[in-house]
Each structure stands twice: as C-alpha cells, then as structure tokens.
Amino acid sequence: MESKASRSDGMTEQCTNCGRETSHEVSVELRTESSSEENAEFSREPYRVTSCLVCGEETSQRMNNA
C-alpha cells in the first residue's frame, strides 16, 4: 500500500544518473514493509522519493532510520 503524503514539484537536486544538478519531483510516500496482510497496518514507513525530471531516475530513502 502506498500513500502520497505531500508533494513539491521542481526542486533542484544532484542526479546520480545525469551527474549534475537537475530539477526533481519530490514526494513523501507511506510504504508497507510487511509482506504479511495481518501486520501490514503496523508496518507503514515514510519514504522520501525523488524523480529526476530530465532522465526519469527515481530514488527513495526511508526517512526514520534512527
């Protein structure tokens, strides 16, 4: 299950695929990490997802790796 919590279009960030600063679409998604339906509601974690608007490369990073 994925849910987009917020969104900001057109941020400039370093793209590892392009090798330079490019415009990115940035969003926060809640992703279910459990494969078990029984515990899925307790395993949602926020991820920061970026997508390069030049090449389409998408990266995601778990936000609460404390």
Secondary structure by P-SEA (a helix, b strand, c coil): cccccccccbbbbbbcccccbbbbbbbccccccccccccccccbbbbbbbbbcccbbbbbbbcccc
